[in-house]
Structures are given as structure tokens and as C-alpha cells.
Amino acid sequence: MKPAEVIKAYSYPILATLSAFSLVSIAISLLPIARWSRTQNSCIQSTFRVDGSNSAGIPSKVWSCNGGGD
């Protein structure tokens, strides 16, 4: 086989493998963000420090869950 034929024959499988690897690595890199968001949502739902009936309650809860305050 000539080098051009080898490249032509294997270029699509190589590119597909690289693409799949990239997608998997992006998904793995997003896992810490997903873990943080679950923790954040849990904290916001269980925080009774601020009344959640008004629109100002959610930002105060987020602030509290992120370590804000005294």
C-alpha cells in the first residue's frame, strides 16, 4: 500500500476515535461541576435562614450556601 492509501483508509477511524475521546474527556471534566450543583441545590432547598416566598430569598440562600455571612 502506498502512504496516501493508508492515510485515506485510516483517516476516518482515527478522526472518529479522537472525536469520541474528546467527548468523553469533556464529560469527565464536567463531573465536578455536576457534583457542586447537586450540593448547591441541596443546600438551597434546606436553608431556612431566609424566607423563600419572596424573590429576594433565593440570592440570599445562594450567598449563604457559598460561605457568605458571619
Backbone as XML, in Angstrom:
<?xml version="1.0"?>
<chain id="A" units="angstrom">
  <residue number="1" name="MET">
    <atom name="N" x="0.833" y="-1.189" z="0.000"/>
    <atom name="CA" x="0.000" y="0.000" z="0.000"/>
    <atom name="C" x="0.875" y="1.249" z="0.000"/>
  </residue>
  <residue number="2" name="LYS">
    <atom name="N" x="0.418" y="2.205" z="-0.715"/>
    <atom name="CA" x="1.102" y="3.491" z="-0.743"/>
    <atom name="C" x="0.697" y="4.299" z="0.488"/>
  </residue>
  <residue number="3" name="PRO">
    <atom name="N" x="1.547" y="5.216" z="0.925"/>
    <atom name="CA" x="1.212" y="6.026" z="2.104"/>
    <atom name="C" x="-0.094" y="6.805" z="1.962"/>
  </residue>
  <residue number="4" name="ALA">
    <atom name="N" x="-0.383" y="7.287" z="0.782"/>
    <atom name="CA" x="-1.629" y="8.023" z="0.567"/>
    <atom name="C" x="-2.844" y="7.113" z="0.769"/>
  </residue>
  <residue number="5" name="GLU">
    <atom name="N" x="-2.731" y="5.869" z="0.353"/>
    <atom name="CA" x="-3.835" y="4.919" z="0.529"/>
    <atom name="C" x="-4.036" y="4.570" z="1.997"/>
  </residue>
  <residue number="6" name="VAL">
    <atom name="N" x="-2.935" y="4.456" z="2.730"/>
    <atom name="CA" x="-3.013" y="4.159" z="4.159"/>
    <atom name="C" x="-3.703" y="5.300" z="4.889"/>
  </residue>
  <residue number="7" name="ILE">
    <atom name="N" x="-3.290" y="6.510" z="4.570"/>
    <atom name="CA" x="-3.908" y="7.679" z="5.208"/>
    <atom name="C" x="-5.387" y="7.754" z="4.855"/>
  </residue>
  <residue number="8" name="LYS">
    <atom name="N" x="-5.716" y="7.516" z="3.610"/>
    <atom name="CA" x="-7.114" y="7.569" z="3.179"/>
    <atom name="C" x="-7.943" y="6.467" z="3.850"/>
  </residue>
  <residue number="9" name="ALA">
    <atom name="N" x="-7.361" y="5.307" z="4.023"/>
    <atom name="CA" x="-8.092" y="4.173" z="4.601"/>
    <atom name="C" x="-8.323" y="4.335" z="6.105"/>
  </residue>
  <residue number="10" name="TYR">
    <atom name="N" x="-7.361" y="4.949" z="6.805"/>
    <atom name="CA" x="-7.448" y="5.016" z="8.262"/>
    <atom name="C" x="-7.794" y="6.396" z="8.819"/>
  </residue>
  <residue number="11" name="SER">
    <atom name="N" x="-7.959" y="7.376" z="7.971"/>
    <atom name="CA" x="-8.203" y="8.726" z="8.482"/>
    <atom name="C" x="-9.548" y="8.839" z="9.195"/>
  </residue>
  <residue number="12" name="TYR">
    <atom name="N" x="-10.612" y="8.278" z="8.649"/>
    <atom name="CA" x="-11.921" y="8.386" z="9.293"/>
    <atom name="C" x="-11.981" y="7.638" z="10.629"/>
  </residue>
  <residue number="13" name="PRO">
    <atom name="N" x="-11.480" y="6.408" z="10.724"/>
    <atom name="CA" x="-11.481" y="5.762" z="12.047"/>
    <atom name="C" x="-10.638" y="6.506" z="13.076"/>
  </residue>
  <residue number="14" name="ILE">
    <atom name="N" x="-9.516" y="7.063" z="12.658"/>
    <atom name="CA" x="-8.673" y="7.812" z="13.592"/>
    <atom name="C" x="-9.398" y="9.078" z="14.051"/>
  </residue>
  <residue number="15" name="LEU">
    <atom name="N" x="-9.998" y="9.798" z="13.127"/>
    <atom name="CA" x="-10.741" y="11.001" z="13.484"/>
    <atom name="C" x="-11.950" y="10.679" z="14.369"/>
  </residue>
  <residue number="16" name="ALA">
    <atom name="N" x="-12.635" y="9.578" z="14.087"/>
    <atom name="CA" x="-13.769" y="9.177" z="14.918"/>
    <atom name="C" x="-13.324" y="8.823" z="16.325"/>
  </residue>
  <residue number="17" name="THR">
    <atom name="N" x="-12.186" y="8.160" z="16.442"/>
    <atom name="CA" x="-11.651" y="7.813" z="17.761"/>
    <atom name="C" x="-11.262" y="9.062" z="18.534"/>
  </residue>
  <residue number="18" name="LEU">
    <atom name="N" x="-10.605" y="10.003" z="17.880"/>
    <atom name="CA" x="-10.244" y="11.262" z="18.531"/>
    <atom name="C" x="-11.477" y="12.042" z="18.961"/>
  </residue>
  <residue number="19" name="SER">
    <atom name="N" x="-12.494" y="12.048" z="18.136"/>
    <atom name="CA" x="-13.733" y="12.745" z="18.466"/>
    <atom name="C" x="-14.410" y="12.110" z="19.675"/>
  </residue>
  <residue number="20" name="ALA">
    <atom name="N" x="-14.484" y="10.801" z="19.699"/>
    <atom name="CA" x="-15.094" y="10.103" z="20.832"/>
    <atom name="C" x="-14.295" y="10.344" z="22.110"/>
  </residue>
  <residue number="21" name="PHE">
    <atom name="N" x="-12.984" y="10.309" z="22.013"/>
    <atom name="CA" x="-12.137" y="10.574" z="23.166"/>
    <atom name="C" x="-12.344" y="11.990" z="23.685"/>
  </residue>
  <residue number="22" name="SER">
    <atom name="N" x="-12.489" y="12.948" z="22.783"/>
    <atom name="CA" x="-12.724" y="14.334" z="23.180"/>
    <atom name="C" x="-14.051" y="14.477" z="23.910"/>
  </residue>
  <residue number="23" name="LEU">
    <atom name="N" x="-15.085" y="13.834" z="23.402"/>
    <atom name="CA" x="-16.395" y="13.902" z="24.060"/>
    <atom name="C" x="-16.362" y="13.289" z="25.453"/>
  </residue>
  <residue number="24" name="VAL">
    <atom name="N" x="-15.685" y="12.168" z="25.591"/>
    <atom name="CA" x="-15.580" y="11.513" z="26.897"/>
    <atom name="C" x="-14.777" y="12.382" z="27.861"/>
  </residue>
  <residue number="25" name="SER">
    <atom name="N" x="-13.700" y="12.978" z="27.396"/>
    <atom name="CA" x="-12.890" y="13.807" z="28.292"/>
    <atom name="C" x="-13.642" y="15.067" z="28.715"/>
  </residue>
  <residue number="26" name="ILE">
    <atom name="N" x="-14.453" y="15.625" z="27.836"/>
    <atom name="CA" x="-15.278" y="16.788" z="28.207"/>
    <atom name="C" x="-16.306" y="16.376" z="29.243"/>
  </residue>
  <residue number="27" name="ALA">
    <atom name="N" x="-16.945" y="15.232" z="29.052"/>
    <atom name="CA" x="-17.929" y="14.765" z="30.024"/>
    <atom name="C" x="-17.291" y="14.527" z="31.386"/>
  </residue>
  <residue number="28" name="ILE">
    <atom name="N" x="-16.102" y="13.960" z="31.413"/>
    <atom name="CA" x="-15.401" y="13.717" z="32.677"/>
    <atom name="C" x="-15.020" y="15.034" z="33.339"/>
  </residue>
  <residue number="29" name="SER">
    <atom name="N" x="-14.620" y="16.015" z="32.552"/>
    <atom name="CA" x="-14.227" y="17.297" z="33.133"/>
    <atom name="C" x="-15.426" y="18.054" z="33.708"/>
  </residue>
  <residue number="30" name="LEU">
    <atom name="N" x="-16.640" y="17.723" z="33.290"/>
    <atom name="CA" x="-17.835" y="18.386" z="33.811"/>
    <atom name="C" x="-18.370" y="17.733" z="35.079"/>
  </residue>
  <residue number="31" name="LEU">
    <atom name="N" x="-17.845" y="16.595" z="35.480"/>
    <atom name="CA" x="-18.329" y="15.908" z="36.674"/>
    <atom name="C" x="-18.197" y="16.734" z="37.950"/>
  </residue>
  <residue number="32" name="PRO">
    <atom name="N" x="-17.088" y="17.437" z="38.186"/>
    <atom name="CA" x="-17.023" y="18.262" z="39.402"/>
    <atom name="C" x="-18.083" y="19.362" z="39.436"/>
  </residue>
  <residue number="33" name="ILE">
    <atom name="N" x="-18.417" y="19.925" z="38.291"/>
    <atom name="CA" x="-19.453" y="20.955" z="38.242"/>
    <atom name="C" x="-20.814" y="20.341" z="38.565"/>
  </residue>
  <residue number="34" name="ALA">
    <atom name="N" x="-21.080" y="19.156" z="38.064"/>
    <atom name="CA" x="-22.338" y="18.482" z="38.360"/>
    <atom name="C" x="-22.439" y="18.158" z="39.848"/>
  </residue>
  <residue number="35" name="ARG">
    <atom name="N" x="-21.342" y="17.715" z="40.440"/>
    <atom name="CA" x="-21.326" y="17.407" z="41.871"/>
    <atom name="C" x="-21.575" y="18.673" z="42.690"/>
  </residue>
  <residue number="36" name="TRP">
    <atom name="N" x="-20.935" y="19.776" z="42.314"/>
    <atom name="CA" x="-21.120" y="21.052" z="43.010"/>
    <atom name="C" x="-22.564" y="21.529" z="42.896"/>
  </residue>
  <residue number="37" name="SER">
    <atom name="N" x="-23.165" y="21.391" z="41.716"/>
    <atom name="CA" x="-24.537" y="21.873" z="41.542"/>
    <atom name="C" x="-25.525" y="21.064" z="42.373"/>
  </residue>
  <residue number="38" name="ARG">
    <atom name="N" x="-25.300" y="19.755" z="42.517"/>
    <atom name="CA" x="-26.175" y="18.953" z="43.386"/>
    <atom name="C" x="-26.057" y="19.411" z="44.831"/>
  </residue>
  <residue number="39" name="THR">
    <atom name="N" x="-24.828" y="19.664" z="45.268"/>
    <atom name="CA" x="-24.604" y="20.143" z="46.623"/>
    <atom name="C" x="-25.247" y="21.507" z="46.825"/>
  </residue>
  <residue number="40" name="GLN">
    <atom name="N" x="-25.098" y="22.387" z="45.856"/>
    <atom name="CA" x="-25.666" y="23.733" z="45.933"/>
    <atom name="C" x="-27.188" y="23.669" z="46.003"/>
  </residue>
  <residue number="41" name="ASN">
    <atom name="N" x="-27.818" y="22.866" z="45.157"/>
    <atom name="CA" x="-29.274" y="22.747" z="45.162"/>
    <atom name="C" x="-29.772" y="22.181" z="46.486"/>
  </residue>
  <residue number="42" name="SER">
    <atom name="N" x="-29.079" y="21.194" z="47.007"/>
    <atom name="CA" x="-29.457" y="20.610" z="48.289"/>
    <atom name="C" x="-29.375" y="21.648" z="49.406"/>
  </residue>
  <residue number="43" name="CYS">
    <atom name="N" x="-28.311" y="22.434" z="49.411"/>
    <atom name="CA" x="-28.134" y="23.467" z="50.426"/>
    <atom name="C" x="-29.231" y="24.525" z="50.316"/>
  </residue>
  <residue number="44" name="ILE">
    <atom name="N" x="-29.535" y="24.960" z="49.116"/>
    <atom name="CA" x="-30.557" y="25.995" z="48.922"/>
    <atom name="C" x="-31.921" y="25.497" z="49.372"/>
  </residue>
  <residue number="45" name="GLN">
    <atom name="N" x="-32.240" y="24.243" z="49.070"/>
    <atom name="CA" x="-33.538" y="23.703" z="49.473"/>
    <atom name="C" x="-33.648" y="23.527" z="50.978"/>
  </residue>
  <residue number="46" name="SER">
    <atom name="N" x="-32.544" y="23.253" z="51.640"/>
    <atom name="CA" x="-32.611" y="23.002" z="53.078"/>
    <atom name="C" x="-32.315" y="24.243" z="53.923"/>
  </residue>
  <residue number="47" name="THR">
    <atom name="N" x="-32.018" y="25.369" z="53.290"/>
    <atom name="CA" x="-31.731" y="26.596" z="54.032"/>
    <atom name="C" x="-33.028" y="27.301" z="54.373"/>
  </residue>
  <residue number="48" name="PHE">
    <atom name="N" x="-33.269" y="27.479" z="55.670"/>
    <atom name="CA" x="-34.477" y="28.171" z="56.135"/>
    <atom name="C" x="-34.141" y="29.534" z="56.701"/>
  </residue>
  <residue number="49" name="ARG">
    <atom name="N" x="-32.920" y="29.969" z="56.477"/>
    <atom name="CA" x="-32.455" y="31.235" z="57.019"/>
    <atom name="C" x="-33.237" y="32.409" z="56.450"/>
  </residue>
  <residue number="50" name="VAL">
    <atom name="N" x="-33.605" y="32.322" z="55.198"/>
    <atom name="CA" x="-34.315" y="33.403" z="54.523"/>
    <atom name="C" x="-35.613" y="32.837" z="53.980"/>
  </residue>
  <residue number="51" name="ASP">
    <atom name="N" x="-36.692" y="33.590" z="54.114"/>
    <atom name="CA" x="-37.982" y="33.152" z="53.607"/>
    <atom name="C" x="-37.915" y="33.026" z="52.089"/>
  </residue>
  <residue number="52" name="GLY">
    <atom name="N" x="-38.287" y="31.881" z="51.570"/>
    <atom name="CA" x="-38.212" y="31.634" z="50.136"/>
    <atom name="C" x="-39.426" y="32.102" z="49.372"/>
  </residue>
  <residue number="53" name="SER">
    <atom name="N" x="-40.410" y="32.732" z="50.050"/>
    <atom name="CA" x="-41.627" y="33.143" z="49.365"/>
    <atom name="C" x="-41.422" y="34.403" z="48.533"/>
  </residue>
  <residue number="54" name="ASN">
    <atom name="N" x="-40.417" y="35.194" z="48.843"/>
    <atom name="CA" x="-40.177" y="36.394" z="48.045"/>
    <atom name="C" x="-39.012" y="36.163" z="47.094"/>
  </residue>
  <residue number="55" name="SER">
    <atom name="N" x="-38.873" y="37.060" z="46.127"/>
    <atom name="CA" x="-37.832" y="36.877" z="45.113"/>
    <atom name="C" x="-36.436" y="37.152" z="45.657"/>
  </residue>
  <residue number="56" name="ALA">
    <atom name="N" x="-36.327" y="37.845" z="46.781"/>
    <atom name="CA" x="-35.012" y="38.145" z="47.347"/>
    <atom name="C" x="-34.461" y="36.964" z="48.137"/>
  </residue>
  <residue number="57" name="GLY">
    <atom name="N" x="-35.279" y="35.940" z="48.386"/>
    <atom name="CA" x="-34.850" y="34.808" z="49.195"/>
    <atom name="C" x="-33.799" y="33.935" z="48.534"/>
  </residue>
  <residue number="58" name="ILE">
    <atom name="N" x="-33.947" y="33.662" z="47.258"/>
    <atom name="CA" x="-33.030" y="32.753" z="46.565"/>
    <atom name="C" x="-31.602" y="33.311" z="46.523"/>
  </residue>
  <residue number="59" name="PRO">
    <atom name="N" x="-31.377" y="34.578" z="46.126"/>
    <atom name="CA" x="-29.991" y="35.072" z="46.140"/>
    <atom name="C" x="-29.364" y="35.036" z="47.528"/>
  </residue>
  <residue number="60" name="SER">
    <atom name="N" x="-30.153" y="35.291" z="48.557"/>
    <atom name="CA" x="-29.619" y="35.244" z="49.915"/>
    <atom name="C" x="-29.254" y="33.821" z="50.311"/>
  </residue>
  <residue number="61" name="LYS">
    <atom name="N" x="-30.051" y="32.858" z="49.869"/>
    <atom name="CA" x="-29.735" y="31.455" z="50.159"/>
    <atom name="C" x="-28.473" y="31.021" z="49.434"/>
  </residue>
  <residue number="62" name="VAL">
    <atom name="N" x="-28.331" y="31.436" z="48.194"/>
    <atom name="CA" x="-27.126" y="31.098" z="47.428"/>
    <atom name="C" x="-25.909" y="31.715" z="48.116"/>
  </residue>
  <residue number="63" name="TRP">
    <atom name="N" x="-26.038" y="32.958" z="48.507"/>
    <atom name="CA" x="-24.950" y="33.648" z="49.205"/>
    <atom name="C" x="-24.580" y="32.904" z="50.475"/>
  </residue>
  <residue number="64" name="SER">
    <atom name="N" x="-25.588" y="32.471" z="51.225"/>
    <atom name="CA" x="-25.353" y="31.733" z="52.464"/>
    <atom name="C" x="-24.685" y="30.377" z="52.194"/>
  </residue>
  <residue number="65" name="CYS">
    <atom name="N" x="-25.125" y="29.681" z="51.176"/>
    <atom name="CA" x="-24.568" y="28.361" z="50.849"/>
    <atom name="C" x="-23.140" y="28.448" z="50.323"/>
  </residue>
  <residue number="66" name="ASN">
    <atom name="N" x="-22.771" y="29.591" z="49.784"/>
    <atom name="CA" x="-21.417" y="29.767" z="49.260"/>
    <atom name="C" x="-20.458" y="30.296" z="50.310"/>
  </residue>
  <residue number="67" name="GLY">
    <atom name="N" x="-20.883" y="30.329" z="51.565"/>
    <atom name="CA" x="-19.986" y="30.742" z="52.634"/>
    <atom name="C" x="-20.078" y="32.201" z="52.982"/>
  </residue>
  <residue number="68" name="GLY">
    <atom name="N" x="-21.093" y="32.886" z="52.499"/>
    <atom name="CA" x="-21.235" y="34.290" z="52.818"/>
    <atom name="C" x="-21.748" y="34.493" z="54.233"/>
  </residue>
  <residue number="69" name="GLY">
    <atom name="N" x="-21.593" y="35.659" z="54.742"/>
    <atom name="CA" x="-22.116" y="35.988" z="56.062"/>
    <atom name="C" x="-21.047" y="35.889" z="57.128"/>
  </residue>
  <residue number="70" name="ASP">
    <atom name="N" x="-21.514" y="35.996" z="58.351"/>
    <atom name="CA" x="-20.603" y="35.986" z="59.501"/>
    <atom name="C" x="-20.217" y="34.596" z="59.894"/>
  </residue>
</chain>
